[in-house]
Amino acid sequence: MTDDLTEKIIAAAIEVHRELGPGLLESIYEEALCYEFELRGIEYKRQFPADVIYKEKIIKGQIIDIIVEQKIVVELKSLSKTPEVALAQTISYLKAANLKRGLIINFGMKRLVDGIKRVSL
């Protein structure tokens, strides 16, 4: 699924990766990406709590890296290879936030385009 907002998020991430390169902590990329969103006028929420419901019990503790414009979950990584669990994690975040679209962005890759995965429910 391609749309303007997803493309804007990816463009911002590419700019961050171009400036910083791979090899930094995930928290640094998160801070830089959020600043890039501000520069581009993209609304976001950072470190967003998302509850899990288990047999009608609310369980707290799940934190989504970034939600963009209340539409897209952005899960950040900074690893040499994107772990397979990142997909399951992002899907659980989408369900918890009641959203349909997500992006996994792994800033640890040499070429950022190799570290971007679109996720949709």
Secondary structure, 3 states (H helix, E strand, C coil): CCCHHHHHHHHHHHHHHHHHCCCCCHHHHHHHHHHHHHHHCCCEEEEEEEEEEECCEEEEEEEEEEEECCCEEEEEECCCCCCCHHHHHHHHHHHHHCCCEEEEEECCCCCHHHHEEEEEC
